[in-house]
Amino acid sequence: MGVSPSPFDSSPSLPPSPQLPEDFAVVYSQVQGEVVVGGVFLRLFIAQPTWVLRKPKEFLIALLEKLSTMVQSTSPDVSRTHTP
């Protein structure tokens, strides 16, 4: 007598995953133009000084990297450094 295959041995046939173009990005119009560093919206962070960062070390590293990039840029976008 033969051994029947287990229902767990064979994986179900899944449809292929859709492929997105490399330059695909989701644009959120409500936050367009906001400066985000380390996942933190700087405008909101400055407006709420008592707000506690979840990952302060990672935020500081990202902030210093952003500052370094802006300083080294040959033509910095100064409009991104001022709040209205």
WOFENDA-V51770 format. One record per backbone hydrogen bond with DSSP energy under -1.0 kcal/mol. NH is the residue of the N-H (numbers start at 0). CO is the residue of the C=O. Records with the same first field share a line. If there is no record, write none. Layout:
NH->CO / CO
This chain:
8->5
23->20
30->27
33->30
36->39
39->36
41->34
44->40
45->41
46->42
47->43
50->47
58->54
59->55
60->56
61->57
62->58
63->59
64->60
65->61
66->62
67->63
68->64
69->65
70->66
71->67
72->68
77->75
79->76
80->77
